[in-house]
Amino acid sequence: MAKLYFRYGAMGSGKTAQLLQVAFNYKERGMSVAVMKPKLDTKSGEKISTRIGIEREIDYLIKSEDNLYSVISNEFKNVDCILIDEAQFLECNQVDDLMKVTTELEIPVICYGLRTNFLTSGFSGSTRLLEIAHTIEELKTICKCGKKAIFNARYKNDVIVKEGDSIIIDNNSTIKYVSLCPSCYRKEMNKK
């Protein structure tokens, strides 16, 4: 039985690197994958790339209006696995489409993404994945203090941001995201 997987973690936990490793493993075994990401993620254009320098062309750029069941059943029904980066940017109905892919087309789907935004609120795609995925796995990273980081703080010009749009892609060099543990996150947010 094919499953819908959600592998989430704070920034810097190696989500994209793991996705690329999974893609490599399938290819090494003579199998095929389709790598996708939402169009909203503009960081690397039509590639996915890691902070450590590994990158790969994507096979499909997901638009917010796409019916992913139709896209996959028409263009990718013969692949052995679907891999999706930045899954937090998916629409709820697209996550439902992915569940349908696993149950009707019997293609495993592995989604990688953030659980929450910089204000610790859930992204719609991540929330829906947490609700319906067959398997949920946390990828871990550490805070500057050495504890497990679970939150993503946004900084602009090295000052923590306490309000604003939920989504700002970090193409802008004045914006950066830092993974923090709950204690360090609260300390940063309470600074005046």
LUMKOL-39194 format. One line per field, with one value per atom (N, C-alpha, C): atom name; x, y negated, z. Coordinates in nm, 4 decimals, padded with zeros to 6 digits. Example, Ala and Ser with C-alpha at 12.3 -4.5 7.8 and 13.67 -1.06 7.14 Angstrom:
# LUMKOL-39194
atom = [N, CA, C, N, CA, C]
px = [01.3190, 01.2300, 01.3200, 01.2850, 01.3670, 01.2900]
py = [00.5690, 00.4500, 00.3300, 00.2250, 00.1060, -00.0030]
pz = [00.7800, 00.7800, 00.7800, 00.7080, 00.7140, 00.7870]
//
This chain:
# LUMKOL-39194
atom = [N, CA, C, N, CA, C, N, CA, C, N, CA, C, N, CA, C, N, CA, C, N, CA, C, N, CA, C, N, CA, C, N, CA, C, N, CA, C, N, CA, C, N, CA, C, N, CA, C, N, CA, C, N, CA, C, N, CA, C, N, CA, C, N, CA, C, N, CA, C, N, CA, C, N, CA, C, N, CA, C, N, CA, C, N, CA, C, N, CA, C, N, CA, C, N, CA, C, N, CA, C, N, CA, C, N, CA, C, N, CA, C, N, CA, C, N, CA, C, N, CA, C, N, CA, C, N, CA, C, N, CA, C, N, CA, C, N, CA, C, N, CA, C, N, CA, C, N, CA, C, N, CA, C, N, CA, C, N, CA, C, N, CA, C, N, CA, C, N, CA, C, N, CA, C, N, CA, C, N, CA, C, N, CA, C, N, CA, C, N, CA, C, N, CA, C, N, CA, C, N, CA, C, N, CA, C, N, CA, C, N, CA, C, N, CA, C, N, CA, C, N, CA, C, N, CA, C, N, CA, C, N, CA, C, N, CA, C, N, CA, C, N, CA, C, N, CA, C, N, CA, C, N, CA, C, N, CA, C, N, CA, C, N, CA, C, N, CA, C, N, CA, C, N, CA, C, N, CA, C, N, CA, C, N, CA, C, N, CA, C, N, CA, C, N, CA, C, N, CA, C, N, CA, C, N, CA, C, N, CA, C, N, CA, C, N, CA, C, N, CA, C, N, CA, C, N, CA, C, N, CA, C, N, CA, C, N, CA, C, N, CA, C, N, CA, C, N, CA, C, N, CA, C, N, CA, C, N, CA, C, N, CA, C, N, CA, C, N, CA, C, N, CA, C, N, CA, C, N, CA, C, N, CA, C, N, CA, C, N, CA, C, N, CA, C, N, CA, C, N, CA, C, N, CA, C, N, CA, C, N, CA, C, N, CA, C, N, CA, C, N, CA, C, N, CA, C, N, CA, C, N, CA, C, N, CA, C, N, CA, C, N, CA, C, N, CA, C, N, CA, C, N, CA, C, N, CA, C, N, CA, C, N, CA, C, N, CA, C, N, CA, C, N, CA, C, N, CA, C, N, CA, C, N, CA, C, N, CA, C, N, CA, C, N, CA, C, N, CA, C, N, CA, C, N, CA, C, N, CA, C, N, CA, C, N, CA, C, N, CA, C, N, CA, C, N, CA, C, N, CA, C, N, CA, C, N, CA, C, N, CA, C, N, CA, C, N, CA, C, N, CA, C, N, CA, C, N, CA, C, N, CA, C, N, CA, C, N, CA, C, N, CA, C, N, CA, C, N, CA, C, N, CA, C, N, CA, C, N, CA, C, N, CA, C, N, CA, C, N, CA, C, N, CA, C, N, CA, C, N, CA, C, N, CA, C, N, CA, C, N, CA, C, N, CA, C, N, CA, C, N, CA, C, N, CA, C, N, CA, C, N, CA, C, N, CA, C, N, CA, C, N, CA, C, N, CA, C, N, CA, C, N, CA, C, N, CA, C, N, CA, C]
px = [00.0833, 00.0000, 00.0874, 00.0630, 00.1354, 00.0879, 00.1767, 00.1437, 00.1766, 00.1113, 00.1419, 00.2255, 00.3472, 00.4407, 00.4560, 00.4680, 00.5042, 00.6257, 00.7356, 00.8608, 00.8846, 00.8718, 00.8810, 00.9964, 01.0395, 01.1425, 01.1655, 01.2324, 01.2684, 01.3704, 01.3921, 01.4902, 01.6275, 01.6993, 01.8318, 01.8313, 01.7153, 01.7088, 01.7416, 01.7686, 01.8099, 01.6962, 01.5821, 01.4670, 01.4973, 01.5476, 01.5741, 01.6883, 01.7894, 01.8996, 01.8483, 01.7574, 01.7014, 01.6174, 01.5385, 01.4600, 01.5522, 01.6608, 01.7546, 01.8203, 01.8458, 01.9019, 01.8023, 01.6756, 01.5717, 01.5619, 01.5634, 01.5585, 01.6769, 01.7941, 01.9143, 01.8995, 01.8489, 01.8331, 01.7380, 01.6272, 01.5345, 01.6046, 01.6734, 01.7410, 01.8480, 01.9235, 02.0299, 01.9748, 01.8499, 01.7878, 01.7073, 01.7269, 01.6598, 01.5143, 01.4759, 01.3373, 01.3304, 01.2072, 01.1922, 01.1115, 01.1427, 01.0694, 01.0304, 00.9307, 00.8974, 00.9178, 01.0036, 01.0324, 00.9549, 00.8789, 00.7931, 00.8117, 00.7751, 00.7692, 00.6671, 00.6082, 00.5146, 00.5834, 00.5148, 00.5669, 00.5947, 00.5232, 00.5415, 00.6851, 00.7539, 00.8933, 00.9823, 01.0262, 01.1038, 01.2550, 01.2995, 01.4413, 01.5362, 01.5097, 01.6041, 01.5434, 01.4400, 01.3761, 01.3160, 01.3523, 01.2978, 01.3919, 01.4609, 01.5482, 01.5096, 01.5568, 01.5600, 01.7071, 01.7428, 01.8833, 01.8943, 02.0041, 02.0297, 02.1317, 02.1378, 02.2374, 02.3800, 02.3917, 02.5246, 02.5670, 02.4837, 02.5253, 02.4727, 02.3938, 02.3373, 02.2105, 02.1919, 02.0710, 02.0256, 01.9012, 01.8426, 01.7316, 01.7170, 01.6036, 01.4761, 01.3687, 01.2416, 01.1728, 01.0802, 01.0046, 00.8726, 00.8236, 00.6976, 00.6902, 00.6512, 00.6323, 00.4820, 00.4432, 00.3021, 00.2438, 00.1380, 00.0648, -00.0490, -00.0898, -00.1911, -00.3242, -00.3516, -00.4785, -00.4711, -00.3540, -00.3385, -00.4155, -00.4810, -00.5353, -00.4236, -00.3597, -00.2417, -00.2759, -00.3945, -00.4331, -00.4364, -00.4956, -00.5017, -00.3627, -00.2816, -00.1452, -00.0676, -00.0710, 00.0075, -00.0495, -00.1813, -00.2387, -00.2188, -00.2063, -00.1843, -00.0371, 00.0496, 00.1900, 00.2910, 00.2552, 00.3544, 00.3036, 00.2047, 00.1441, 00.2369, 00.3477, 00.4392, 00.5622, 00.5659, 00.6814, 00.6622, 00.7729, 00.7691, 00.7457, 00.7674, 00.7485, 00.7384, 00.6556, 00.6444, 00.7126, 00.8030, 00.8724, 00.8383, 00.7918, 00.7507, 00.8275, 00.8968, 00.9696, 00.8811, 00.9052, 00.8318, 00.6807, 00.6422, 00.5017, 00.4121, 00.4691, 00.3870, 00.3107, 00.3599, 00.2957, 00.1842, 00.1573, 00.0477, -00.0864, -00.1876, -00.3244, -00.3803, -00.4774, -00.5374, -00.5923, -00.6620, -00.7186, -00.6084, -00.4908, -00.3803, -00.3268, -00.3252, -00.2857, -00.3874, -00.5148, -00.6181, -00.5957, -00.5549, -00.5219, -00.4091, -00.3099, -00.1958, -00.2382, -00.3314, -00.3841, -00.4527, -00.5260, -00.5939, -00.4916, -00.3787, -00.2715, -00.2236, -00.2058, -00.1556, -00.2587, -00.3854, -00.4882, -00.5391, -00.5474, -00.6031, -00.4975, -00.3885, -00.2816, -00.1734, -00.1788, -00.0829, 00.0615, 00.0815, 00.2158, 00.2460, 00.3571, 00.3930, 00.4254, 00.3873, 00.4150, 00.4848, 00.6033, 00.6784, 00.6908, 00.6311, 00.6308, 00.7275, 00.8021, 00.8965, 00.8588, 00.8593, 00.8270, 00.8346, 00.8052, 00.7986, 00.6634, 00.6591, 00.5319, 00.4630, 00.5426, 00.4843, 00.5623, 00.4976, 00.5634, 00.6440, 00.6959, 00.7835, 00.7115, 00.5788, 00.4999, 00.4404, 00.4869, 00.4481, 00.3055, 00.2479, 00.1163, 00.1366, 00.0428, 00.0554, 00.0313, 00.1077, 00.0799, -00.0354, -00.1163, -00.2320, -00.1892, -00.0880, -00.0427, 00.0091, 00.0892, 00.1438, 00.0351, -00.0574, -00.1655, -00.2459, -00.2778, -00.3549, -00.2741, -00.1444, -00.0602, -00.0564, -00.0477, -00.0494, -00.1823, -00.2880, -00.4199, -00.4392, -00.3842, -00.4219, -00.3072, -00.1826, -00.0724, -00.0709, -00.0367, -00.0230, 00.0910, 00.2017, 00.3213, 00.3747, 00.4037, 00.4573, 00.5905, 00.6944, 00.8276, 00.8871, 00.9451, 01.0135, 01.1620, 01.2158, 01.3596, 01.4134, 01.5156, 01.5604, 01.6823, 01.6900, 01.8081, 01.8246, 01.9336, 01.9587, 01.9580, 01.9246, 01.9239, 02.0673, 02.0880, 02.2192, 02.2621, 02.1657, 02.1980, 02.2259, 02.2027, 02.2272, 02.1036, 01.9906, 01.8652, 01.8007, 01.6998, 01.6290, 01.5529, 01.5740, 01.5047, 01.3758, 01.2664, 01.1390, 01.0725, 01.1201, 01.0607, 01.1562, 01.1000, 01.1777, 01.1555, 01.2548, 01.2438, 01.2855, 01.2146, 01.2495, 01.3211, 01.4318, 01.5070, 01.5155, 01.5065, 01.5298, 01.6360, 01.7450, 01.8598, 01.9024, 01.9051, 01.9474, 01.8584, 01.7357, 01.6386, 01.5219, 01.4809, 01.3712, 01.2427, 01.1693, 01.0426, 00.9299, 00.8397, 00.7333, 00.5943, 00.5849, 00.4577, 00.4861, 00.3841, 00.4005, 00.3409, 00.3607, 00.3090, 00.3663, 00.2828, 00.3246, 00.4368, 00.4336, 00.5305, 00.6116, 00.7411, 00.8379, 00.9537, 00.9758, 01.0838, 01.2155, 01.3166, 01.4410, 01.5372, 01.4842, 01.5703, 01.6370, 01.5776, 01.6246, 01.7339, 01.8486, 01.9600, 01.9375, 01.8391, 01.8117, 01.7225, 01.6602, 01.5736, 01.6494, 01.6460, 01.7016, 01.6150, 01.6195, 01.5449, 01.6439, 01.6125, 01.6997, 01.6147, 01.6589, 01.5890, 01.6242, 01.5212, 01.5408, 01.4589, 01.5067, 01.4273, 01.3184, 01.2167, 01.1110, 01.1618, 01.2589, 01.3114, 01.3795, 01.4670, 01.5373, 01.4410, 01.3424, 01.2429, 01.1671, 01.1211, 01.0463, 01.1341, 01.2592, 01.3512, 01.3663, 01.3837, 01.3999, 01.2714, 01.1580, 01.0304, 00.9974, 01.0495, 01.0229, 01.1201, 01.2207, 01.3141, 01.2406, 01.2785, 01.2153, 01.2924]
py = [00.1185, 00.0000, -00.1244, -00.2144, -00.3414, -00.4308, -00.5174, -00.6058, -00.7502, -00.8402, -00.9825, -01.0109, -01.0590, -01.0887, -01.2394, -01.2863, -01.4255, -01.4261, -01.4760, -01.4892, -01.6381, -01.6813, -01.8241, -01.8518, -01.9741, -02.0169, -02.1654, -02.2215, -02.3633, -02.3834, -02.5075, -02.5376, -02.4856, -02.4312, -02.3779, -02.2343, -02.1678, -02.0294, -01.9282, -01.9751, -01.8856, -01.8269, -01.8945, -01.8426, -01.8252, -01.9295, -01.9222, -01.8252, -01.8235, -01.7283, -01.5848, -01.5593, -01.4249, -01.3908, -01.4867, -01.4649, -01.4266, -01.4996, -01.4701, -01.3337, -01.2935, -01.1610, -01.0517, -01.0737, -00.9766, -00.9653, -01.0794, -01.0774, -00.9988, -01.0217, -00.9500, -00.7995, -00.7617, -00.6191, -00.5505, -00.6139, -00.5564, -00.5381, -00.6444, -00.6380, -00.5290, -00.5183, -00.4183, -00.2765, -00.2584, -00.1273, -00.1073, -00.1969, -00.1847, -00.2270, -00.3030, -00.3482, -00.4978, -00.5484, -00.6886, -00.7645, -00.8928, -00.9818, -01.1071, -01.1765, -01.3110, -01.4038, -01.5038, -01.6019, -01.7286, -01.7764, -01.8932, -01.9917, -02.1173, -02.2171, -02.3232, -02.3895, -02.4974, -02.6158, -02.6763, -02.7924, -02.9095, -02.9135, -03.0189, -03.0242, -02.9095, -02.9039, -02.9464, -03.0710, -03.1277, -03.1235, -03.0661, -03.0713, -03.0264, -02.9138, -02.8575, -02.8407, -02.9164, -02.9049, -02.7673, -02.7006, -02.5679, -02.4567, -02.4828, -02.3842, -02.3791, -02.2757, -02.2769, -02.2714, -02.3425, -02.3458, -02.3481, -02.2934, -02.2877, -02.3930, -02.4202, -02.5145, -02.4599, -02.3272, -02.2678, -02.2526, -02.3036, -02.3119, -02.2064, -02.1120, -02.0104, -02.0681, -02.0414, -02.0912, -01.9945, -02.0156, -01.9306, -02.0091, -01.9876, -02.0437, -01.9775, -02.0543, -01.9938, -01.9418, -01.8501, -01.7946, -01.8676, -01.9327, -02.0045, -02.1154, -02.2339, -02.3507, -02.3620, -02.3454, -02.3392, -02.4797, -02.5047, -02.6310, -02.6131, -02.7212, -02.7108, -02.6557, -02.6748, -02.6260, -02.4826, -02.4213, -02.2860, -02.1818, -02.0913, -01.9702, -01.8674, -01.8353, -01.7488, -01.6055, -01.5594, -01.4253, -01.4203, -01.5224, -01.5258, -01.5391, -01.6283, -01.6474, -01.5164, -01.4517, -01.3289, -01.2157, -01.2006, -01.0898, -01.1103, -01.2353, -01.2614, -01.2636, -01.3113, -01.3319, -01.2430, -01.1886, -01.1175, -00.9842, -00.9249, -00.8036, -00.6826, -00.6905, -00.5768, -00.5910, -00.6937, -00.7072, -00.6180, -00.5909, -00.5046, -00.5817, -00.7134, -00.7948, -00.9416, -01.0176, -01.1623, -01.2255, -01.3211, -01.3921, -01.5403, -01.5990, -01.7391, -01.8168, -01.9216, -02.0110, -02.1310, -02.1925, -02.3134, -02.2883, -02.1729, -02.1308, -02.2212, -02.3016, -02.3937, -02.4909, -02.5146, -02.6088, -02.5461, -02.4181, -02.3545, -02.4043, -02.3992, -02.4274, -02.3005, -02.3169, -02.2009, -02.0995, -02.1470, -02.0542, -01.9806, -02.0404, -01.9714, -01.8577, -01.8764, -01.7677, -01.6543, -01.6889, -01.5862, -01.5140, -01.5888, -01.5264, -01.4249, -01.4583, -01.3681, -01.2405, -01.2532, -01.1330, -01.0447, -01.1059, -01.0308, -00.9629, -01.0274, -00.9671, -00.8382, -00.8419, -00.7224, -00.6106, -00.6457, -00.5416, -00.4892, -00.5773, -00.5330, -00.4977, -00.5737, -00.5441, -00.4555, -00.4408, -00.3604, -00.4037, -00.5359, -00.5943, -00.6581, -00.6207, -00.6866, -00.8342, -00.9181, -01.0612, -01.1011, -01.1612, -01.2066, -01.3574, -01.4246, -01.5709, -01.6169, -01.7212, -01.7817, -01.9276, -01.9748, -02.1148, -02.1586, -02.2853, -02.3445, -02.3135, -02.3050, -02.2860, -02.4201, -02.5217, -02.6518, -02.7669, -02.8836, -03.0042, -03.0714, -03.1897, -03.2567, -03.3029, -03.3021, -03.3378, -03.2137, -03.0993, -02.9673, -02.9268, -02.9864, -02.9450, -02.8467, -02.7536, -02.6523, -02.7060, -02.6535, -02.6759, -02.5834, -02.6241, -02.5409, -02.4040, -02.3997, -02.2714, -02.1790, -02.2327, -02.1522, -02.1044, -02.1939, -02.1560, -02.0407, -02.0499, -01.9416, -01.8122, -01.8215, -01.7019, -01.6395, -01.7213, -01.6683, -01.5995, -01.6455, -01.5868, -01.4531, -01.4376, -01.3183, -01.2276, -01.2697, -01.1848, -01.0501, -00.9463, -00.8136, -00.8120, -00.8760, -00.8744, -01.0165, -01.0553, -01.1886, -01.1703, -01.2374, -01.2251, -01.3630, -01.3830, -01.5095, -01.4949, -01.5890, -01.5966, -01.7021, -01.6688, -01.7551, -01.8386, -01.9555, -02.0407, -02.1060, -02.1783, -02.2361, -02.3882, -02.4421, -02.5862, -02.6309, -02.7598, -02.8156, -02.7770, -02.7412, -02.7016, -02.5518, -02.4773, -02.3336, -02.2483, -02.3092, -02.2344, -02.2128, -02.1258, -02.0991, -02.2237, -02.2649, -02.3802, -02.3331, -02.4037, -02.3698, -02.4909, -02.6114, -02.7330, -02.7997, -02.8782, -02.9517, -03.1003, -03.1664, -03.3104, -03.3850, -03.4939, -03.5788, -03.7026, -03.7353, -03.8559, -03.9439, -04.0727, -04.1697, -04.2648, -04.2756, -04.3567, -04.3197, -04.1901, -04.1327, -04.1675, -04.2129, -04.2402, -04.1436, -04.0766, -03.9805, -04.0503, -03.9846, -04.0372, -03.9760, -04.0605, -04.0140, -04.0182, -04.0669, -04.0692, -04.0809, -04.0555, -04.0690, -03.9526, -03.9562, -03.8509, -03.7158, -03.6155, -03.4805, -03.4295, -03.4695, -03.4161, -03.5286, -03.5234, -03.6059, -03.5127, -03.4886, -03.4005, -03.4752, -03.4057, -03.4730, -03.5027, -03.5556, -03.6031, -03.7342, -03.8041, -03.9356, -03.9182, -03.9740, -03.9542, -04.0195, -04.1082, -04.1684, -04.0782, -03.9771, -03.8827, -03.7519, -03.7006, -03.5675, -03.4963, -03.3660, -03.2818, -03.2019, -03.1888, -03.1169, -03.0183, -02.8943, -02.7921, -02.8075, -02.8104, -02.8301, -02.7298, -02.6995, -02.6202, -02.7108, -02.6547, -02.7391, -02.8455, -02.8120, -02.9093, -03.0269, -02.9983, -03.1060, -03.1867, -03.1204, -03.1910, -03.2918, -03.2475, -03.3375, -03.4535, -03.4253, -03.5332, -03.6365, -03.5891, -03.6806, -03.7632, -03.6961, -03.7645, -03.8643, -03.8427, -03.9338, -04.0508, -04.0532, -04.1670, -04.2918, -04.4037, -04.5317, -04.5970]
pz = [00.0000, 00.0000, 00.0000, -00.0922, -00.0978, 00.0160, 00.0637, 00.1751, 00.1415, 00.2148, 00.2132, 00.3374, 00.3160, 00.4241, 00.4384, 00.5622, 00.5878, 00.6775, 00.6234, 00.6979, 00.7188, 00.8429, 00.8731, 00.9685, 00.9692, 01.0631, 01.0486, 01.1474, 01.1417, 01.0301, 00.9946, 00.8897, 00.9335, 00.8374, 00.8673, 00.9158, 00.9117, 00.9591, 00.8500, 00.7287, 00.6209, 00.5383, 00.5367, 00.4632, 00.3148, 00.2510, 00.1075, 00.0781, 00.1627, 00.1443, 00.1521, 00.2457, 00.2559, 00.1332, 00.0844, -00.0369, -00.1529, -00.1683, -00.2773, -00.2587, -00.1357, -00.1082, -00.1461, -00.1120, -00.1487, -00.3006, -00.3706, -00.5174, -00.5738, -00.5193, -00.5634, -00.5408, -00.4234, -00.3918, -00.4895, -00.5222, -00.6204, -00.7550, -00.7996, -00.9301, -00.9309, -00.8225, -00.8133, -00.8252, -00.7864, -00.7929, -00.9221, -01.0179, -01.1471, -01.1455, -01.0459, -01.0331, -01.0653, -01.0817, -01.1175, -01.0133, -01.0024, -00.9128, -00.9896, -00.9374, -00.9847, -00.8661, -00.8861, -00.7816, -00.8142, -00.7153, -00.7349, -00.6205, -00.6474, -00.5409, -00.5808, -00.4815, -00.5126, -00.5794, -00.6736, -00.7460, -00.6518, -00.5413, -00.4414, -00.3899, -00.3898, -00.3461, -00.4629, -00.4589, -00.5699, -00.5463, -00.4350, -00.3981, -00.5078, -00.5673, -00.6639, -00.8018, -00.8314, -00.9619, -00.9807, -01.0883, -01.1163, -01.0706, -00.9625, -00.8974, -00.7507, -00.6852, -00.5407, -00.5038, -00.3997, -00.3598, -00.2085, -00.1608, -00.0171, 00.0212, 00.1487, 00.1997, 00.1862, 00.1701, 00.1563, 00.0107, -00.0809, -00.2199, -00.3150, -00.2670, -00.3553, -00.4188, -00.5483, -00.6138, -00.7220, -00.7668, -00.8703, -00.9384, -01.0679, -01.1414, -01.0898, -01.0862, -01.0491, -01.1752, -01.1546, -01.2664, -01.2871, -01.1811, -01.1946, -01.0908, -01.1350, -01.0495, -01.0213, -00.8967, -00.8580, -00.8451, -00.9197, -00.9090, -00.8088, -00.7441, -00.6388, -00.6896, -00.8171, -00.8715, -00.9251, -00.9241, -00.9786, -00.8993, -00.9715, -00.9135, -00.9262, -00.8158, -00.8222, -00.8609, -00.8288, -00.8726, -01.0257, -01.0871, -01.2340, -01.2950, -01.2388, -01.2905, -01.2848, -01.1695, -01.1529, -01.2377, -01.2413, -01.3196, -01.4697, -01.5143, -01.6570, -01.6968, -01.6094, -01.6478, -01.5761, -01.4593, -01.3780, -01.3237, -01.3893, -01.3341, -01.3366, -01.4107, -01.4189, -01.3305, -01.2455, -01.1562, -01.0341, -00.9675, -00.8497, -00.7201, -00.7237, -00.6034, -00.6428, -00.5694, -00.5848, -00.4640, -00.4875, -00.3806, -00.3910, -00.2806, -00.2819, -00.1762, -00.2210, -00.1312, -00.0990, 00.0153, 00.0594, 00.0621, 00.1154, 00.1165, 00.2001, 00.2862, 00.3658, 00.2771, 00.1548, 00.0626, -00.0215, -00.0031, -00.0757, -00.0225, -00.1075, -00.0652, 00.0002, 00.0899, 00.1579, 00.0584, -00.0450, -00.1432, -00.2195, -00.2324, -00.3000, -00.2134, -00.0825, 00.0069, -00.0049, -00.0122, -00.0338, -00.1667, -00.2698, -00.3992, -00.3824, -00.3017, -00.2813, -00.2094, -00.1155, -00.0501, -00.1541, -00.2451, -00.3518, -00.4434, -00.4678, -00.5485, -00.4824, -00.3500, -00.2806, -00.2801, -00.2633, -00.2505, -00.3839, -00.4854, -00.6140, -00.7177, -00.7200, -00.8157, -00.7531, -00.6234, -00.5470, -00.5700, -00.5705, -00.5789, -00.4445, -00.3805, -00.2553, -00.2799, -00.1848, -00.1913, -00.0627, -00.0763, 00.0408, 00.0339, 00.1324, 00.1398, 00.2482, 00.2172, 00.3111, 00.3299, 00.4541, 00.4750, 00.6193, 00.6389, 00.7717, 00.8339, 00.9644, 01.0343, 01.0584, 01.0989, 01.1354, 01.0735, 01.0704, 01.0210, 01.1325, 01.1069, 01.2027, 01.3288, 01.3265, 01.4450, 01.5123, 01.4749, 01.5263, 01.4901, 01.3885, 01.3381, 01.2232, 01.2104, 01.1064, 00.9664, 00.8720, 00.7303, 00.6908, 00.5957, 00.5589, 00.5054, 00.4205, 00.3674, 00.4760, 00.5666, 00.6758, 00.7702, 00.8011, 00.8916, 00.8329, 00.7033, 00.6410, 00.6370, 00.6099, 00.6114, 00.7510, 00.8553, 00.9917, 01.0230, 00.9594, 00.9827, 00.9118, 00.7899, 00.7119, 00.6672, 00.6812, 00.6326, 00.7051, 00.6311, 00.6912, 00.7931, 00.7568, 00.8401, 00.8546, 00.9785, 01.0089, 01.0802, 01.0283, 01.0861, 01.1072, 01.2233, 01.2511, 01.2203, 01.1432, 01.1184, 01.2142, 01.2860, 01.3948, 01.3577, 01.4220, 01.4146, 01.5511, 01.5686, 01.7005, 01.6976, 01.8134, 01.8382, 01.8679, 01.8703, 01.9048, 02.0461, 02.1328, 02.2702, 02.2824, 02.1747, 02.1759, 02.1957, 02.2329, 02.2478, 02.1105, 02.1085, 01.9840, 01.9396, 01.8139, 01.7570, 01.6912, 01.7195, 01.6550, 01.5911, 01.6228, 01.5683, 01.4710, 01.3782, 01.2786, 01.3027, 01.3562, 01.3804, 01.2541, 01.2249, 01.1106, 01.1631, 01.0963, 01.1290, 01.0059, 01.0284, 00.9215, 00.9727, 00.8975, 00.9398, 01.0817, 01.1101, 01.2379, 01.3564, 01.3306, 01.4360, 01.4171, 01.5257, 01.5141, 01.4712, 01.3824, 01.3310, 01.4141, 01.4633, 01.5524, 01.4893, 01.3668, 01.2949, 01.1463, 01.0663, 00.9218, 00.8468, 00.7159, 00.6294, 00.6697, 00.6609, 00.6978, 00.6088, 00.4807, 00.3851, 00.3227, 00.3457, 00.2737, 00.2412, 00.1149, 00.0727, 00.0909, 00.1400, 00.1792, 00.0640, -00.0455, -00.1543, -00.1174, -00.0241, 00.0175, 00.1221, 00.1017, 00.1943, 00.3304, 00.3431, 00.4739, 00.5590, 00.4974, 00.5688, 00.5875, 00.7104, 00.7338, 00.8362, 00.8325, 00.9250, 01.0080, 01.1368, 01.2295, 01.3083, 01.3156, 01.3937, 01.5407, 01.6249, 01.7688, 01.8491, 01.9701, 02.0642, 02.1218, 02.1875, 02.2434, 02.3411, 02.4255, 02.5228, 02.4542, 02.3601, 02.2889, 02.2023, 02.1433, 02.0631, 02.1501, 02.2666, 02.3559, 02.4031, 02.4358, 02.4782, 02.3679, 02.2446, 02.1313, 02.1081, 02.1162, 02.0920, 02.2029, 02.3227, 02.4352, 02.4418, 02.3558, 02.3528, 02.3084, 02.3661, 02.3264, 02.2161]
//
